[in-house]
Amino acid sequence: MFVPINGRDAVRLSSNTIGNMTYQEAVDLAGALQARLVVPAHYGMFAHNSEDPQLFADYLTVKYPDRHCWIGEPGEAVRISSI
């Protein structure tokens, strides 16, 4: 499951940046949907609209220890196959 984590807040809204889920909301969605592998996305693209993917990974590990996370490098290819 790929989830946006760049969040939204008053600072973003005041600059007409809509944003997405916070990393906490993204973790809770992944937990509720019982995703086996979760990949944070939409971070590091713009300086004014980013989030630290490690915060997402740490929160996921603490709250849903049976879920797995993968953080790739920017531009890294992802190959998806059936399990």
C-alpha positions in Angstrom: 0.0 0.0 0.0 1.4 3.4 -1.0 0.3 6.2 1.3 0.9 9.9 1.1 2.4 11.3 4.4 3.2 14.9 3.7 0.3 16.0 5.9 -1.7 19.2 6.0 -1.8 22.1 8.5 -2.5 25.8 8.7 0.9 26.8 7.3 0.3 24.6 4.2 -3.3 25.8 3.8 -2.3 29.5 4.0 0.0 29.0 1.1 -2.7 27.1 -1.0 -1.0 23.8 -0.4 -3.8 21.2 0.2 -1.6 18.4 1.5 -2.5 14.9 2.3 -2.8 12.6 5.3 -0.5 13.1 8.2 1.9 10.2 8.8 -0.2 9.2 11.8 -3.4 9.1 9.7 -1.5 7.1 7.0 -0.3 4.6 9.6 -3.8 4.2 11.0 -5.3 3.7 7.5 -2.7 1.0 6.8 -3.5 -0.7 10.1 -7.2 -0.6 9.6 -6.8 -2.1 6.1 -4.3 -4.6 7.4 -1.9 -3.8 4.6 1.0 -6.3 4.7 3.5 -3.8 3.2 3.2 -0.1 3.5 5.3 2.5 1.5 5.2 6.1 2.5 5.0 8.6 -0.4 4.7 12.3 -1.2 7.6 13.4 1.0 10.8 15.1 0.0 9.2 16.5 -3.2 8.9 20.1 -2.1 10.7 21.8 0.7 7.6 23.6 2.0 5.5 20.4 1.9 7.3 17.4 3.2 7.6 14.9 6.1 10.2 12.6 7.5 9.4 9.0 6.4 11.3 7.7 9.4 8.6 9.2 11.7 6.0 7.2 9.7 8.1 4.0 9.9 8.7 4.4 13.7 5.0 5.0 14.4 4.0 2.0 12.3 6.4 -0.2 14.1 5.1 0.9 17.5 1.4 0.9 16.7 1.2 -2.0 14.3 4.2 -4.2 14.8 2.9 -6.9 12.5 2.9 -4.5 9.5 5.9 -3.9 7.4 7.3 -0.7 5.9 9.7 0.0 3.0 11.3 3.3 2.4 12.9 3.6 -1.0 15.4 6.1 -2.3 14.0 8.9 -4.6 13.8 7.6 -8.1 14.3 4.0 -7.1 12.3 1.5 -9.2 9.7 -0.6 -7.5 8.8 -4.0 -8.8 5.5 -5.4 -7.7 4.7 -9.1 -8.0 2.0 -11.3 -6.7 2.6 -13.0 -3.3 
